């Protein structure tokens, strides 16, 4: 069922009226209307488009999913596409939720494919700032964008915590290489997804703040600037985290290479020590007479030679930190 609100001169006057009443109510003076459509059909949107005079291309974009974040301007209205995000803390995967909006001089129409986008947070944001309701549609758009950008900021903060955990795993005494690779790959995918929805928001918010758009008046300007500042911080933070994850991955590979070289160094050293007894026993194994041949003392001499040479080689390798 569509959600509706009507503000008159900055005061919430009515809620829950039908979509068919929107055009009639917008004809009144000092009125601003909000309509929310969750999972609408094309016919529902076309009916509303006829009521508000919405462009057919904007209606088509609202029906289709996976549009990039953008703000399209038409003669009588603008069309906004944005994405809220939610991070799964267990897996580190990022989920995106698209929300579209038609912006006219007296109305805001939000369109959601399903209820994954919590519109209740938006209405709560409006109810928390009743002193700004007199700013019209700009007030409504600010509440919507504030919720969307806050989700970006919350996600990038959570991803920062995940990256710190990844750093600890890399420098663990016995790191799980498979787990580190899995988590770093999930982080990179999430950051790429976040980057795709955050970076275009700079242009969207900046365009909304332009004077020729006529949406943001004097009282709302600081609030939109605050949203724009959050967008910049989220985008810069996302870029730095992407670089950090790449650095962590390179560090992990370097640590793996170092540990492999250390193991090979130790194995080679022990192989050299084992080679000495092999050489001695091989010499004494010849079928020719040699000092101590067929004598008990010959066995003890050969054993002493093997032990002394092995100990000497071990001490030499240990002194050079080869073992």
C-alpha positions in Angstrom: 0.0 0.0 0.0 1.4 3.4 -0.9 2.5 5.7 1.9 1.6 9.4 1.6 2.1 12.6 3.5 0.9 16.2 3.1 2.7 19.2 4.6 0.9 22.5 4.5 3.1 25.6 5.3 5.6 23.4 7.0 3.2 21.4 9.2 2.3 17.8 8.7 -1.5 17.9 8.0 -2.5 14.5 6.5 -1.2 11.0 6.0 -2.4 7.8 4.3 -4.5 9.4 1.5 -4.9 7.7 -1.9 -2.6 8.2 -4.8 -5.5 9.3 -6.9 -5.9 12.3 -4.6 -2.4 13.6 -5.2 -3.0 15.8 -8.2 -6.0 17.4 -6.4 -4.1 18.1 -3.2 -1.1 19.5 -5.1 -3.5 22.1 -6.6 -3.9 23.7 -3.1 -1.6 26.5 -2.0 1.3 26.0 0.4 1.2 22.2 0.0 4.0 19.7 -0.3 3.2 16.0 -0.9 5.3 12.8 -0.4 4.3 9.5 -2.0 6.1 6.2 -1.5 5.6 3.2 -3.8 7.0 -0.1 -2.7 7.2 -2.7 -5.5 4.9 -0.8 -7.9 3.8 -2.2 -11.2 4.4 -0.3 -14.4 0.7 0.6 -14.6 0.9 2.1 -11.1 3.8 4.3 -12.1 2.1 5.3 -15.4 -0.9 6.4 -13.4 1.2 8.5 -11.1 3.1 9.8 -14.1 -0.1 11.0 -15.6 -1.1 12.7 -12.4 2.2 14.5 -12.0 3.3 14.8 -15.6 6.4 12.7 -15.2 8.6 12.0 -18.2 8.3 8.5 -19.8 12.1 8.0 -19.7 12.2 8.7 -15.9 9.3 6.2 -15.4 11.2 3.6 -17.4 14.3 4.2 -15.3 12.2 3.7 -12.2 10.9 0.4 -13.5 14.4 -0.9 -14.5 16.8 -1.9 -11.8 20.6 -1.5 -11.5 20.8 2.0 -12.8 23.8 4.0 -11.7 23.4 6.7 -9.0 22.4 9.8 -10.9 20.2 12.9 -11.2 18.4 13.4 -14.5 16.7 16.7 -15.0 13.6 17.2 -17.1 11.4 20.3 -17.8 9.0 19.8 -14.9 10.9 17.5 -12.5 14.1 15.7 -11.7 14.7 11.9 -11.3 17.1 10.7 -8.7 18.6 7.2 -8.3 20.6 6.3 -5.2 21.7 3.2 -3.3 21.7 2.5 0.4 24.1 -0.3 1.5 24.2 -2.8 4.2 27.2 -4.9 5.3 27.0 -8.5 6.4 29.4 -8.5 9.4 29.8 -12.3 9.3 31.0 -12.6 5.7 32.1 -9.0 4.9 29.8 -8.8 1.9 28.0 -5.7 0.9 24.4 -5.6 -0.2 23.0 -2.6 -2.1 19.3 -1.4 -2.1 18.2 0.9 -4.9 15.8 3.8 -4.2 14.5 6.1 -6.9 12.8 9.4 -6.5 10.8 11.9 -8.6 11.4 15.5 -7.5 8.9 18.2 -8.5 8.5 21.7 -7.1 5.8 20.5 -4.7 6.2 16.7 -4.4 8.6 13.9 -3.7 7.8 10.4 -5.0 10.0 7.6 -3.8 10.0 4.2 -5.5 11.4 1.0 -4.0 11.5 -2.4 -5.5 10.9 -4.0 -2.1 11.0 -3.3 1.6 14.8 -3.8 2.0 15.2 -0.1 2.1 13.9 1.1 5.5 11.7 4.0 4.6 10.8 4.3 8.3 14.3 5.8 8.9 13.5 8.5 6.4 10.2 9.4 8.0 11.9 9.4 11.4 14.5 11.8 10.1 11.7 14.1 8.9 9.9 13.9 12.2 13.1 14.7 14.0 13.5 18.0 12.2 10.0 19.6 12.1 11.5 23.1 12.1 12.8 22.5 8.6 9.5 21.2 7.1 8.7 24.7 5.8 11.6 24.4 3.3 9.4 22.2 1.1 10.7 19.4 -1.1 14.3 20.3 -0.3 13.5 19.2 3.3 12.1 15.9 2.2 15.0 15.2 -0.2 17.6 16.0 2.5 16.0 13.4 4.8 16.2 10.8 2.1 19.8 11.5 1.1 20.9 11.7 4.7 19.7 8.2 5.4 21.3 6.9 2.2 24.7 8.6 2.8 24.6 7.5 6.5 24.4 3.9 5.3 27.5 4.5 3.2 29.3 5.9 6.2 28.3 3.1 8.4 29.4 0.5 5.9 32.8 2.1 5.3 33.4 2.3 9.1 32.5 -1.4 9.5 34.8 -2.3 6.5 37.6 -0.4 8.3 37.1 -2.6 11.3 37.2 -5.7 9.1 40.4 -4.5 7.4 42.0 -4.1 10.9 41.1 -7.7 11.7 42.6 -8.8 8.4 45.9 -7.0 9.3 46.0 -9.0 12.6 45.4 -12.2 10.7 48.3 -11.5 8.3 50.8 -11.0 11.1 49.6 -13.9 13.2 52.3 -16.4 14.1 50.4 -19.2 12.3 48.1 -17.4 9.8 45.4 -19.3 7.9 46.4 -18.4 4.3 43.2 -19.6 2.9 41.1 -17.6 5.3 43.2 -14.4 4.7 42.8 -14.8 1.0 39.0 -15.4 1.3 38.5 -12.4 3.5 40.7 -10.1 1.5 38.8 -11.0 -1.7 35.5 -10.4 0.0 36.8 -7.0 1.2 37.9 -6.0 -2.2 34.6 -7.0 -3.7 32.7 -5.0 -1.1 34.9 -2.0 -1.5 34.5 -2.0 -5.3 30.7 -2.2 -4.8 30.8 0.6 -2.3 32.9 2.7 -4.6 30.4 2.3 -7.4 27.6 3.7 -5.3 29.5 6.3 -3.3 31.6 8.2 -5.9 28.7 9.2 -8.2 26.9 10.7 -5.1 29.3 13.6 -5.1 28.0 14.7 -8.4 24.4 14.1 -7.4 24.5 16.1 -4.2 26.5 18.8 -5.9 24.0 19.2 -8.7 21.1 19.3 -6.2 22.8 22.2 -4.5 23.0 24.3 -7.6 20.9 27.5 -7.7 19.3 26.8 -11.1 17.8 23.5 -9.7 15.9 25.6 -7.2 15.6 22.8 -4.6 17.9 24.0 -1.9 17.1 27.4 -0.3 19.0 29.3 2.3 18.0 27.4 5.5 18.6 24.0 3.9 22.1 24.9 2.4 24.1 24.0 5.5 22.3 20.6 5.8 23.0 19.7 2.2 26.6 20.8 2.6 26.8 18.5 5.6 25.5 15.6 3.5 28.1 16.5 0.8 30.9 16.5 3.3 29.8 13.0 4.4 29.8 11.9 0.8 33.3 13.2 0.3 34.6 11.5 3.5 33.0 8.2 2.6 34.4 8.3 -0.9 37.9 9.2 0.3 37.8 6.6 3.0 36.7 3.9 0.5 39.6 4.8 -1.8 42.1 4.6 1.1 40.7 1.2 2.2 41.0 -0.2 -1.3 44.7 0.8 -1.3 45.1 -0.6 2.2 43.6 -4.0 1.2 45.9 -4.2 -1.8 48.8 -3.4 0.4 47.8 -6.1 2.9 47.5 -8.6 0.1 51.0 -7.7 -1.2 52.3 -7.9 2.4 50.8 -11.3 2.8 52.5 -12.6 -0.4 55.9 -11.1 0.8 55.5 -12.8 4.2 54.7 -16.1 2.5 57.8 -15.7 0.3 59.9 -14.9 3.3 58.7 -17.8 5.3 59.2 -20.1 2.4 62.7 -18.9 1.9 63.3 -19.4 5.6 62.0 -23.0 5.4 64.1 -23.7 2.3 67.2 -22.3 4.1 66.7 -24.6 7.1 66.0 -27.6 4.9 69.1 -27.0 2.8 71.2 -26.6 6.0 70.0 -29.9 7.4 70.5 -31.6 4.1 74.1 -30.4 4.1 74.6 -31.8 7.6 73.1 -35.1 6.6 75.3 -35.3 3.5 78.5 -35.5 5.6 77.7 -38.8 7.3 76.5 -40.1 4.0 79.9 -39.2 2.4 81.8 -40.8 5.3 79.8 -44.0 5.3 80.1 -44.1 1.5 83.9 -43.9 1.7 84.1 -46.6 4.3 81.7 -48.7 2.3 84.2 -49.2 -0.5 85.4 -52.8 -1.1 89.1 -51.9 -0.7 91.3 -51.9 2.3 91.5 -48.6 4.2 92.8 -47.6 7.6 91.0 -49.6 10.3 89.7 -52.0 7.7 88.2 -55.1 9.5 89.2 -53.6 12.9 86.8 -52.4 15.7 88.7 -49.1 16.1 88.0 -48.3 12.4 84.3 -48.2 13.1 84.7 -45.9 16.1 87.0 -43.6 14.0 84.4 -43.3 11.2 81.6 -42.6 13.8 83.7 -39.9 15.5 84.5 -38.3 12.1 80.8 -38.2 11.2 79.7 -36.7 14.5 82.5 -34.1 14.6 82.0 -33.0 11.0 78.2 -32.8 11.5 78.6 -30.8 14.8 81.1 -28.4 13.1 78.8 -27.8 10.2 75.8 -27.3 12.5 77.8 -24.7 14.6 78.9 -22.9 11.4 75.3 -22.7 10.0 74.0 -21.6 13.4 76.5 -18.8 13.7 75.5 -17.5 10.2 71.8 -17.8 11.1 71.2 -20.4 8.4 69.4 -22.6 10.9 
